[in-house]
């Protein structure tokens, strides 16, 4: 199996340079570059397999587009950042001070399709759902499918294409899900659903 190729993204030049240097000499991971969020359009030319985002210096809006096409692992400092990162499409969250070994392991795991959640955060983000959960029963089978795609960070148009429905119908399902979960927006709905065990991030 080829060595996974990673790109480090961060709004702070010193932070991303430090992270790239931290992972530079590993045999299980190849760091291609350290980029600012403004450089995200160059990703296609780098052919990266995974992206490491410094959530402390990068807003979710600056890397959400990247997460739609590449697995993203976010370095976070606490629960709030972790929830925001997962709601924005990250496939993994690791604490900022995790160290090179754990960060590299998370990146490699993400390239293999695995979800990576810092151990102490997993119970907070994904507590087990009761077997008779009224929340999951409240959603129709189609809404459950839409919710799963929302958890992947997909837009209504893409959800519609995936499910073979109109964009208007997809929007209707999303609004219904928000109402049933008591969420004000898509990101909040994903976090609520994850905490109830209705989706796996």
C-alpha positions as a Python dict, from the first residue, in 0.01 Angstrom:
ca = {
    (1, 'X'): (0, 0, 0),
    (2, 'X'): (132, 344, -93),
    (3, 'X'): (226, 588, 179),
    (4, 'X'): (-67, 829, 238),
    (5, 'X'): (-1, 1185, 124),
    (6, 'X'): (-108, 1462, 360),
    (7, 'X'): (-146, 1837, 340),
    (8, 'X'): (-145, 2061, 647),
    (9, 'X'): (-387, 2355, 647),
    (10, 'X'): (-378, 2638, 897),
    (11, 'X'): (-438, 3009, 917),
    (12, 'X'): (-127, 3062, 1131),
    (13, 'X'): (192, 3027, 920),
    (14, 'X'): (405, 2929, 1219),
    (15, 'X'): (154, 2667, 1336),
    (16, 'X'): (117, 2496, 1000),
    (17, 'X'): (493, 2504, 939),
    (18, 'X'): (547, 2350, 1282),
    (19, 'X'): (290, 2078, 1219),
    (20, 'X'): (439, 1996, 879),
    (21, 'X'): (784, 1973, 1036),
    (22, 'X'): (649, 1755, 1318),
    (23, 'X'): (528, 1498, 1065),
    (24, 'X'): (797, 1545, 801),
    (25, 'X'): (1027, 1252, 883),
    (26, 'X'): (766, 980, 932),
    (27, 'X'): (780, 664, 722),
    (28, 'X'): (404, 603, 741),
    (29, 'X'): (301, 944, 604),
    (30, 'X'): (425, 1185, 338),
    (31, 'X'): (360, 1555, 403),
    (32, 'X'): (327, 1734, 70),
    (33, 'X'): (284, 2092, 186),
    (34, 'X'): (167, 2334, 449),
    (35, 'X'): (-100, 2565, 306),
    (36, 'X'): (-314, 2855, 419),
    (37, 'X'): (-693, 2826, 370),
    (38, 'X'): (-661, 3069, 77),
    (39, 'X'): (-446, 2810, -105),
    (40, 'X'): (-716, 2543, -103),
    (41, 'X'): (-766, 2566, -480),
    (42, 'X'): (-420, 2415, -529),
    (43, 'X'): (-522, 2088, -361),
    (44, 'X'): (-619, 1924, -688),
    (45, 'X'): (-266, 1963, -821),
    (46, 'X'): (-111, 1805, -512),
    (47, 'X'): (-309, 1479, -526),
    (48, 'X'): (-329, 1456, -149),
    (49, 'X'): (-503, 1165, 27),
    (50, 'X'): (-587, 1340, 354),
    (51, 'X'): (-584, 1688, 506),
    (52, 'X'): (-480, 1793, 855),
    (53, 'X'): (-655, 2114, 961),
    (54, 'X'): (-549, 2328, 1255),
    (55, 'X'): (-899, 2417, 1379),
    (56, 'X'): (-759, 2673, 1620),
    (57, 'X'): (-644, 2900, 1337),
    (58, 'X'): (-885, 2800, 1059),
    (59, 'X'): (-1260, 2861, 1039),
    (60, 'X'): (-1481, 2568, 923),
    (61, 'X'): (-1605, 2774, 627),
    (62, 'X'): (-1246, 2790, 504),
    (63, 'X'): (-1206, 2413, 470),
    (64, 'X'): (-1561, 2275, 439),
    (65, 'X'): (-1523, 2258, 61),
    (66, 'X'): (-1208, 2050, 101),
    (67, 'X'): (-1393, 1805, 327),
    (68, 'X'): (-1643, 1732, 52),
    (69, 'X'): (-1373, 1564, -156),
    (70, 'X'): (-1096, 1459, 86),
    (71, 'X'): (-1096, 1316, 440),
    (72, 'X'): (-1012, 1586, 693),
    (73, 'X'): (-870, 1538, 1041),
    (74, 'X'): (-903, 1847, 1260),
    (75, 'X'): (-671, 1937, 1545),
    (76, 'X'): (-891, 2078, 1822),
    (77, 'X'): (-851, 2219, 2170),
    (78, 'X'): (-1182, 2107, 2319),
    (79, 'X'): (-1539, 1983, 2281),
    (80, 'X'): (-1679, 2290, 2108),
    (81, 'X'): (-1419, 2289, 1832),
    (82, 'X'): (-1459, 1913, 1793),
    (83, 'X'): (-1836, 1941, 1746),
    (84, 'X'): (-1796, 2226, 1498),
    (85, 'X'): (-1535, 2033, 1302),
    (86, 'X'): (-1745, 1717, 1278),
    (87, 'X'): (-2053, 1918, 1183),
    (88, 'X'): (-1849, 2081, 906),
    (89, 'X'): (-1748, 1751, 752),
    (90, 'X'): (-1429, 1645, 931),
    (91, 'X'): (-1387, 1269, 953),
    (92, 'X'): (-1170, 1290, 1261),
    (93, 'X'): (-1085, 1509, 1559),
    (94, 'X'): (-764, 1490, 1759),
    (95, 'X'): (-640, 1715, 2035),
    (96, 'X'): (-390, 1980, 1932),
    (97, 'X'): (-123, 1843, 2169),
    (98, 'X'): (-171, 1476, 2073),
    (99, 'X'): (184, 1438, 1941),
    (100, 'X'): (323, 1319, 1609),
    (101, 'X'): (248, 949, 1663),
    (102, 'X'): (-123, 991, 1731),
    (103, 'X'): (-174, 1263, 1471),
    (104, 'X'): (-9, 1050, 1202),
    (105, 'X'): (-211, 744, 1306),
    (106, 'X'): (-533, 948, 1279),
    (107, 'X'): (-442, 1068, 930),
    (108, 'X'): (-357, 718, 809),
    (109, 'X'): (-681, 581, 958),
    (110, 'X'): (-883, 852, 783),
    (111, 'X'): (-739, 752, 445),
    (112, 'X'): (-869, 400, 510),
    (113, 'X'): (-1223, 524, 557),
    (114, 'X'): (-1219, 512, 937),
    (115, 'X'): (-1366, 775, 1166),
    (116, 'X'): (-1121, 906, 1426),
    (117, 'X'): (-1247, 1063, 1748),
    (118, 'X'): (-1023, 1151, 2042),
    (119, 'X'): (-1099, 902, 2317),
    (120, 'X'): (-1210, 1151, 2580),
    (121, 'X'): (-1437, 1322, 2327),
    (122, 'X'): (-1613, 1013, 2194),
    (123, 'X'): (-1851, 972, 2488),
    (124, 'X'): (-1946, 1339, 2477),
    (125, 'X'): (-2000, 1345, 2102),
    (126, 'X'): (-2157, 1003, 2054),
    (127, 'X'): (-2327, 864, 2364),
    (128, 'X'): (-2511, 535, 2305),
    (129, 'X'): (-2874, 578, 2204),
    (130, 'X'): (-3147, 395, 2401),
    (131, 'X'): (-3294, 103, 2208),
    (132, 'X'): (-3639, 261, 2225),
    (133, 'X'): (-3520, 606, 2120),
    (134, 'X'): (-3820, 812, 2018),
    (135, 'X'): (-3592, 1048, 1826),
    (136, 'X'): (-3486, 788, 1570),
    (137, 'X'): (-3843, 658, 1543),
    (138, 'X'): (-3965, 1010, 1476),
    (139, 'X'): (-3770, 1024, 1149),
    (140, 'X'): (-3906, 855, 840),
    (141, 'X'): (-3674, 611, 657),
    (142, 'X'): (-3612, 876, 391),
    (143, 'X'): (-3534, 1139, 655),
    (144, 'X'): (-3288, 899, 814),
    (145, 'X'): (-3113, 866, 477),
    (146, 'X'): (-3104, 1243, 437),
    (147, 'X'): (-2968, 1283, 790),
    (148, 'X'): (-2686, 1038, 716),
    (149, 'X'): (-2591, 1241, 408),
    (150, 'X'): (-2611, 1563, 608),
    (151, 'X'): (-2357, 1409, 845),
    (152, 'X'): (-2123, 1375, 546),
    (153, 'X'): (-2144, 1750, 498),
    (154, 'X'): (-2333, 1729, 168),
    (155, 'X'): (-2539, 2015, 26),
    (156, 'X'): (-2908, 1973, -65),
    (157, 'X'): (-2825, 1950, -435),
    (158, 'X'): (-2582, 1662, -381),
    (159, 'X'): (-2823, 1488, -141),
    (160, 'X'): (-3093, 1511, -408),
    (161, 'X'): (-2859, 1357, -666),
    (162, 'X'): (-2756, 1076, -431),
    (163, 'X'): (-3116, 984, -350),
    (164, 'X'): (-3266, 1046, -692),
    (165, 'X'): (-3506, 1315, -569),
    (166, 'X'): (-3554, 1682, -650),
    (167, 'X'): (-3354, 1947, -470),
    (168, 'X'): (-3681, 2093, -344),
    (169, 'X'): (-3777, 1759, -189),
    (170, 'X'): (-3432, 1730, -30),
    (171, 'X'): (-3477, 2076, 121),
    (172, 'X'): (-3819, 1973, 254),
    (173, 'X'): (-3668, 1667, 425),
    (174, 'X'): (-3385, 1876, 575),
    (175, 'X'): (-3633, 2128, 718),
    (176, 'X'): (-3840, 1842, 861),
    (177, 'X'): (-3532, 1694, 1027),
    (178, 'X'): (-3440, 2030, 1180),
    (179, 'X'): (-3788, 2061, 1322),
    (180, 'X'): (-3795, 1711, 1470),
    (181, 'X'): (-3452, 1751, 1629),
    (182, 'X'): (-3521, 2104, 1751),
    (183, 'X'): (-3219, 2236, 1564),
    (184, 'X'): (-3183, 2585, 1421),
    (185, 'X'): (-2947, 2486, 1138),
    (186, 'X'): (-2785, 2189, 965),
    (187, 'X'): (-2470, 2193, 1179),
    (188, 'X'): (-2668, 2190, 1502),
    (189, 'X'): (-2886, 1906, 1370),
    (190, 'X'): (-2578, 1695, 1296),
    (191, 'X'): (-2431, 1756, 1642),
    (192, 'X'): (-2765, 1678, 1812),
    (193, 'X'): (-2808, 1361, 1607),
    (194, 'X'): (-2450, 1251, 1682),
    (195, 'X'): (-2496, 1305, 2055),
    (196, 'X'): (-2817, 1099, 2043),
    (197, 'X'): (-2643, 820, 1856),
    (198, 'X'): (-2861, 867, 1547),
    (199, 'X'): (-2564, 908, 1313),
    (200, 'X'): (-2202, 798, 1322),
    (201, 'X'): (-1959, 1072, 1236),
}
